[in-house]
């Protein structure tokens, strides 16, 4: 390993020993970009890596809200503004009991390079709270969102930091937060949040964007391999926006998604999630106060496998769309045993570093999260552009721009890998392409 890279990884582990997810992504990125670091000794002289692994700003705050019975609750809120070298900080807000500073630092660090890959002028950030929206009433969620935004509004703005949604934060939550921001600021800065409703500045196809982007990226890989999506079976995890958008686009392209999953197990639908009724039910199910994937199995007469993951189902393509590190060595072995050639990461860092390396060694083409998953933030940036122009593009215009962005992400990743003699390694290629743009901007700006 390059001595400089090795030293920075070791120092980062010492400083952040209680943040395993953050350390995982730092090690994955820095080991991938070794050839670039070796080629540019000036990065070590400028301590560039030491700077890039440290957030520019980390904000932690108390969020106090009351439930429907009038009882007060206190949660923690966060915003990690990781790197703004190429644009305002941009990244989602996550509401989930697992949220802590380490999780958000991992997500924010990934976001730097994901956003860079889109070719759009957006920096990397992430935020959220350990609040659990599951089982809460609309009024309780509204009061929490208002309390959360009362503090967050001090730190964001259209040219500073533009949050969006993530796990536990959809259009409803964005609406409540935007309303509170507008109330406090007494200004209609509709570019301050993305993922908004269409009637107040949102973009067409934003809900579908991440899932659609996964398939637009996959199309480029299939074309490279002389293959076709038509007739292929896809095993998906999760049942949120990413899985829904992916299933919808898979059906349009002639493939068939046969699984979805949740925290309590997975559903296997051998007929595929291909009809309008089934796709619409995913939205209805997710909106339920007590949503779980068994509802799909009960409605459509499918088998539900409690406490299991969908990777035991034989498929041509696997797309994790849920959360971090759901694919370990056990799941990777299942994917290899199924004879699958393709694995695309629709979620953020859904596999361990060991699992990704194993899949690649066994000949599986891996589309990494920071490339495959970038469609959502890409359309969020397009939403920012529409807000800045006080104009709205058609669905066809947004979709065409998304397709072009996903193609450029694939092509730039493949070109970066080829430039450094790495073959068709889309994982290292994405890290190199994303890093190089940010590093050049940091050097040009004096590495403040």
VOBAGU-827242 format. One line per field, with one value per residue (C-alpha): residue in one letter; x, y, z. Coordinates in Angstrom, 3 decimals, decimal comma. Layout:
BEGIN
res: [a	...]
X: [X	...]
Y: [Y	...]
Z: [Z	...]
# end
This chain:
BEGIN
res: [x	x	x	x	x	x	x	x	x	x	x	x	x	x	x	x	x	x	x	x	x	x	x	x	x	x	x	x	x	x	x	x	x	x	x	x	x	x	x	x	x	x	x	x	x	x	x	x	x	x	x	x	x	x	x	x	x	x	x	x	x	x	x	x	x	x	x	x	x	x	x	x	x	x	x	x	x	x	x	x	x	x	x	x	x	x	x	x	x	x	x	x	x	x	x	x	x	x	x	x	x	x	x	x	x	x	x	x	x	x	x	x	x	x	x	x	x	x	x	x	x	x	x	x	x	x	x	x	x	x	x	x	x	x	x	x	x	x	x	x	x	x	x	x	x	x	x	x	x	x	x	x	x	x	x	x	x	x	x	x	x	x	x	x	x	x	x	x	x	x	x	x	x	x	x	x	x	x	x	x	x	x	x	x	x	x	x	x	x	x	x	x	x	x	x	x	x	x	x	x	x	x	x	x	x	x	x	x	x	x	x	x	x	x	x	x	x	x	x	x	x	x	x	x	x	x	x	x	x	x	x	x	x	x	x	x	x	x	x	x	x	x	x	x	x	x	x	x	x	x	x	x	x	x	x	x	x	x	x	x	x	x	x	x	x	x	x	x	x	x	x	x	x	x	x	x	x	x	x	x	x	x	x	x	x	x	x	x	x	x	x	x	x	x	x	x	x	x	x	x	x	x	x	x	x	x	x	x	x	x	x	x	x	x	x	x	x	x	x	x	x	x	x	x	x	x	x	x	x	x	x	x	x	x	x	x	x	x	x	x	x	x	x	x	x	x	x	x	x	x	x	x	x	x	x	x	x	x	x	x	x	x	x	x	x	x	x	x	x	x	x	x	x	x	x	x	x	x	x	x	x	x	x	x	x	x	x	x	x	x	x	x	x	x	x	x	x	x	x	x	x	x	x	x	x	x	x	x	x	x	x	x	x	x	x	x	x	x	x	x	x	x	x	x	x	x	x	x	x	x	x	x	x	x	x	x	x	x	x	x	x	x	x	x	x	x	x	x]
X: [0,000	1,128	2,798	0,859	-2,481	-1,573	-0,650	-3,859	-6,016	-4,196	-4,592	-8,270	-8,843	-7,182	-9,236	-12,570	-12,314	-16,022	-17,282	-16,914	-19,063	-17,104	-13,801	-15,084	-15,818	-12,586	-10,549	-12,509	-12,043	-8,434	-7,164	-8,948	-7,243	-3,682	-2,587	-3,709	-1,900	1,287	1,055	0,502	3,056	1,898	-1,240	0,856	2,741	-0,606	-2,044	-4,968	-6,082	-5,974	-8,268	-10,682	-11,393	-12,268	-15,677	-15,514	-18,234	-20,207	-23,370	-25,175	-28,297	-31,193	-34,669	-37,565	-41,093	-44,390	-46,450	-50,234	-50,659	-48,707	-45,599	-42,253	-39,496	-35,889	-33,897	-30,534	-30,259	-27,180	-25,819	-22,390	-21,154	-18,309	-16,874	-17,975	-15,117	-17,301	-20,618	-23,017	-23,202	-25,809	-27,132	-30,189	-31,735	-32,301	-34,760	-34,041	-33,181	-29,770	-28,668	-25,551	-22,608	-20,565	-23,367	-23,800	-20,069	-19,967	-22,917	-21,494	-18,072	-19,661	-21,771	-18,677	-17,664	-21,177	-22,030	-18,752	-19,531	-22,817	-20,717	-23,054	-21,778	-22,715	-20,597	-21,071	-23,092	-25,589	-27,915	-30,612	-31,870	-32,349	-36,103	-38,175	-41,146	-42,504	-45,858	-46,083	-49,133	-48,968	-49,308	-46,397	-44,197	-45,140	-44,237	-40,919	-40,050	-40,880	-38,700	-35,862	-35,981	-36,155	-32,474	-31,358	-32,487	-29,578	-27,095	-28,623	-29,500	-29,686	-26,000	-24,775	-26,324	-29,308	-30,703	-33,029	-34,792	-33,387	-34,607	-37,603	-37,822	-40,075	-42,236	-44,406	-41,449	-39,785	-43,039	-43,290	-39,648	-39,946	-43,047	-41,189	-38,162	-40,387	-42,212	-38,979	-37,059	-40,057	-38,673	-39,582	-36,162	-37,545	-34,020	-33,139	-34,596	-35,102	-37,592	-40,389	-43,952	-44,650	-46,974	-44,196	-41,051	-40,435	-39,198	-40,988	-39,633	-37,713	-39,354	-38,408	-35,007	-32,709	-34,332	-34,498	-30,844	-29,847	-31,303	-29,930	-26,476	-27,155	-28,085	-24,600	-22,975	-25,191	-24,306	-20,598	-21,090	-23,214	-26,157	-29,782	-32,024	-35,017	-35,908	-33,638	-34,794	-33,814	-33,638	-34,184	-33,925	-35,871	-39,290	-38,822	-38,413	-35,275	-36,771	-40,052	-38,358	-36,048	-38,921	-40,912	-38,056	-37,126	-40,684	-40,552	-37,315	-38,697	-37,125	-38,790	-38,149	-39,065	-38,227	-38,608	-37,603	-37,989	-36,623	-38,745	-38,029	-38,546	-41,259	-40,727	-43,090	-42,222	-44,605	-42,669	-43,532	-44,509	-48,165	-49,379	-51,464	-48,410	-46,177	-48,821	-49,339	-45,693	-46,491	-49,703	-47,960	-45,109	-47,546	-49,261	-48,643	-47,536	-45,897	-44,151	-43,473	-45,709	-48,618	-47,552	-47,388	-50,834	-52,397	-50,930	-50,685	-46,881	-44,605	-43,104	-39,800	-39,603	-36,223	-34,428	-32,759	-33,615	-30,118	-31,031	-33,364	-31,739	-31,691	-29,688	-29,090	-28,974	-29,755	-29,625	-31,856	-32,151	-29,332	-25,627	-23,793	-26,729	-24,470	-21,705	-19,649	-22,604	-24,802	-21,953	-21,458	-25,175	-24,904	-21,902	-23,586	-26,592	-24,287	-25,181	-22,988	-24,270	-24,553	-25,631	-25,724	-28,933	-28,381	-25,502	-22,584	-24,853	-21,918	-18,838	-15,496	-14,669	-17,914	-17,315	-13,767	-15,009	-17,704	-15,172	-12,682	-15,421	-16,124	-19,277	-19,473	-20,016	-21,692	-20,727	-23,204	-21,595	-22,111	-25,251	-27,141	-26,385	-29,604	-31,499	-29,054	-28,609	-32,301	-32,172	-29,499	-31,715	-34,504	-32,142	-31,478	-35,199	-35,777	-32,975	-34,571	-38,116	-39,012	-40,163	-38,971	-41,191	-40,817	-39,292	-36,682	-35,695	-35,603	-33,364	-30,955	-30,912	-30,103	-27,218	-25,867	-25,935	-24,230	-21,494	-21,005	-20,490	-18,291	-16,120	-15,679	-14,708	-12,310	-10,644	-10,119	-8,654	-6,358	-4,702	-4,545	-7,341	-9,409	-13,190	-13,127	-16,106	-15,540	-12,034	-12,925	-15,805	-13,643	-10,849	-13,158	-15,080	-11,960	-9,955	-12,481	-12,752	-8,978	-8,366	-10,915	-9,377	-5,889	-7,068	-8,793	-5,824	-7,111	-8,816]
Y: [0,000	3,554	4,798	8,065	6,298	3,741	6,467	8,456	5,334	4,466	7,993	8,067	4,770	6,130	9,324	7,673	4,296	4,210	4,844	1,553	2,521	5,718	3,854	1,278	3,837	5,762	2,577	1,581	4,948	5,608	2,152	2,552	5,850	4,697	5,052	8,696	9,461	7,854	9,964	13,198	13,569	17,165	15,836	14,570	17,859	19,670	17,108	16,694	13,300	14,416	17,287	15,252	12,666	15,415	17,161	20,888	21,280	18,941	20,193	18,350	19,656	18,757	18,217	18,421	17,555	16,392	13,343	13,273	12,616	15,759	13,915	15,549	13,629	14,540	13,316	14,207	16,042	16,251	17,850	16,892	19,405	17,308	18,976	22,047	22,323	21,922	23,332	23,754	20,803	18,348	15,186	13,685	13,773	10,372	9,700	6,274	4,891	3,752	7,297	8,504	10,700	7,815	6,723	10,266	10,744	7,570	8,770	12,280	11,006	8,772	11,729	13,792	11,416	10,444	14,107	14,700	11,842	13,457	16,232	18,744	21,503	19,997	19,204	16,411	16,432	14,403	14,871	13,297	12,210	9,082	9,803	6,797	7,856	4,290	4,081	7,843	9,874	12,579	15,220	13,768	13,625	17,213	18,448	16,619	17,979	21,510	21,164	19,675	22,484	25,185	24,449	23,202	26,382	28,262	26,155	25,701	27,781	27,516	28,462	26,897	23,494	21,907	18,828	16,260	13,118	9,718	6,776	7,915	11,250	11,481	14,134	14,539	15,232	17,551	19,503	19,938	21,027	23,462	25,011	25,592	27,013	29,446	30,414	31,231	32,852	34,701	33,950	31,577	30,001	26,952	25,901	25,173	21,650	19,123	16,303	18,868	18,454	19,459	22,287	24,136	23,657	19,926	18,148	15,552	11,983	12,868	10,002	7,507	9,010	6,799	3,571	4,743	5,779	2,297	0,820	3,520	2,735	-1,003	-0,479	0,911	-2,098	-4,502	-2,696	-2,985	-6,719	-7,150	-8,184	-7,097	-6,477	-7,984	-11,382	-11,081	-11,694	-9,200	-9,770	-6,487	-5,729	-2,959	-1,635	2,129	4,626	2,983	-0,514	0,862	2,984	0,121	-2,386	0,057	0,638	-3,075	-3,854	-1,130	-2,599	-6,144	-7,585	-8,894	-7,955	-10,973	-9,914	-7,053	-7,050	-5,275	-5,509	-8,595	-10,705	-10,839	-11,594	-13,789	-13,079	-15,495	-13,681	-10,464	-6,995	-5,918	-4,857	-1,352	-2,704	-4,253	-1,256	1,125	-1,119	-0,636	3,057	2,335	-0,180	2,179	4,947	2,709	3,584	-0,006	-0,773	-4,121	-6,270	-9,108	-6,898	-7,427	-11,205	-11,279	-9,168	-10,975	-14,515	-14,668	-16,421	-14,412	-15,577	-14,244	-13,129	-13,875	-11,871	-12,172	-13,213	-16,884	-16,462	-17,369	-14,383	-12,955	-9,580	-8,510	-4,964	-4,154	-1,115	-1,040	-0,046	-0,354	-3,684	-5,958	-7,993	-9,830	-12,825	-15,201	-13,190	-12,683	-16,450	-16,888	-14,407	-16,266	-19,649	-18,365	-17,774	-14,080	-11,860	-8,490	-6,802	-3,137	-1,187	0,829	1,526	3,359	0,969	-2,100	-4,548	-5,006	-4,300	-8,014	-8,972	-6,534	-7,809	-11,422	-10,718	-9,071	-11,930	-14,373	-12,488	-10,619	-7,115	-4,747	-1,391	0,593	2,638	6,026	5,567	3,425	5,263	8,771	9,257	10,587	13,321	14,102	14,898	16,783	18,992	19,352	20,425	23,094	24,293	24,550	26,465	28,893	29,552	29,743	27,210	23,581	21,038	18,290	14,703	13,845	16,596	15,519	11,857	12,583	14,561	11,727	9,156	11,293	11,779	8,034	7,308	9,836	8,336	4,891	6,127	8,329	5,506	3,043	5,564	6,309	2,604	2,129	5,137	3,509	0,021	-1,403	-2,959	-2,711	-2,133	0,157	0,301	1,767	3,745	5,503	6,344	7,724	9,778	11,187	11,938	13,589	16,369	17,211	17,054	19,407	21,883	21,743	22,342	25,240	26,889	26,644	23,702	25,817]
Z: [0,000	-0,695	2,505	2,570	2,085	4,753	7,237	6,714	7,088	10,335	11,698	10,754	12,575	15,697	15,679	14,830	16,528	17,470	13,928	11,988	9,002	8,474	8,726	6,251	3,549	4,172	3,736	0,631	-1,082	-0,106	-1,104	-4,469	-5,276	-4,514	-8,166	-8,178	-4,924	-6,231	-9,396	-7,435	-4,611	-4,190	-2,478	0,421	0,655	0,931	3,421	1,041	2,310	5,936	4,957	2,844	5,584	8,079	7,772	7,204	9,823	12,100	13,775	16,588	18,300	20,575	19,096	21,568	20,466	21,977	21,084	20,679	24,402	25,253	26,457	25,653	23,857	23,119	20,116	18,643	15,357	13,131	9,988	8,657	6,078	4,730	1,657	-0,284	-2,788	-5,883	-4,680	-1,751	0,601	-0,711	0,871	2,467	5,912	7,537	10,370	11,861	15,325	14,025	13,157	14,938	14,034	12,618	10,276	8,996	8,512	6,413	4,340	4,005	2,928	0,275	-0,840	-1,698	-4,468	-5,533	-6,080	-7,885	-10,274	-11,338	-12,994	-11,280	-8,923	-5,550	-2,493	0,021	3,240	5,257	8,208	10,269	13,648	15,748	15,627	14,506	12,318	12,209	13,964	14,551	13,586	10,917	13,638	15,609	12,522	11,676	15,158	15,057	11,595	12,722	15,828	13,752	11,187	13,887	14,574	11,147	9,383	10,932	8,962	5,479	2,417	-1,399	-1,776	1,481	2,161	0,416	2,213	0,676	1,858	2,804	4,883	6,937	5,125	2,091	0,496	3,597	5,879	3,348	3,149	6,905	7,117	4,220	5,777	9,033	7,213	5,318	8,505	10,356	7,483	6,033	2,580	-0,243	-0,735	-2,495	-3,472	0,170	0,133	-2,645	-2,951	-2,573	-3,787	-7,377	-6,326	-4,487	-6,535	-6,750	-9,852	-11,912	-11,559	-8,364	-6,368	-9,077	-9,822	-7,739	-8,908	-12,516	-12,312	-11,154	-14,317	-16,629	-15,217	-15,574	-19,219	-19,865	-18,212	-20,152	-23,392	-22,547	-22,069	-25,201	-23,021	-22,546	-19,527	-21,302	-19,888	-16,841	-13,261	-10,551	-6,795	-4,933	-1,246	0,448	-0,477	-0,439	-3,251	-4,646	-4,878	-6,224	-8,892	-9,858	-10,117	-12,237	-14,684	-14,781	-15,878	-18,556	-19,908	-20,098	-16,959	-13,816	-10,177	-8,057	-4,487	-2,044	1,609	4,924	8,448	9,147	6,048	2,296	-0,245	-3,306	-6,202	-9,034	-11,398	-10,866	-9,603	-13,081	-13,083	-12,356	-9,466	-7,780	-8,338	-6,989	-3,962	-3,001	-2,546	-0,663	1,578	2,400	3,339	5,888	9,519	10,221	6,887	6,374	3,318	4,522	3,463	-0,164	0,300	1,888	-0,856	-3,859	-2,499	-2,442	-0,003	2,858	4,344	7,877	9,173	5,900	3,122	-0,583	-1,675	-1,315	-4,317	-7,632	-9,992	-12,884	-11,225	-7,561	-6,462	-2,732	-2,152	1,639	3,987	4,726	5,098	4,356	2,039	3,858	2,822	3,305	0,953	-1,525	-1,685	-2,440	-5,318	-6,740	-6,263	-8,229	-11,188	-11,340	-13,463	-12,229	-8,844	-8,647	-5,398	-5,147	-1,434	0,248	0,954	1,136	1,175	3,303	1,666	1,883	0,120	-2,746	-3,237	-3,196	-5,802	-8,098	-7,669	-8,674	-11,898	-10,839	-12,300	-9,372	-9,895	-6,757	-4,734	-5,265	-9,019	-9,277	-6,531	-7,860	-9,838	-6,842	-5,961	-9,662	-10,040	-6,738	-8,310	-11,391	-9,023	-7,643	-11,180	-11,934	-8,692	-9,553	-12,936	-11,498	-14,156	-14,372	-16,928	-18,293	-17,102	-20,470	-20,120	-16,610	-17,595	-20,596	-18,413	-15,845	-18,551	-19,796	-16,274	-15,508	-18,829	-18,064	-14,582	-16,084	-18,915	-16,681	-14,171	-16,883	-18,428	-15,076	-14,429	-17,904	-17,503	-14,497	-16,004	-13,852	-16,626	-16,297	-12,527	-11,974	-8,203	-8,339	-11,451	-9,672	-6,671	-8,860	-11,090	-8,128	-6,088	-8,855	-9,467	-5,760	-5,255	-8,195	-6,792	-3,319	-4,660	-6,841	-3,877	-1,526	0,538	3,162]
# end
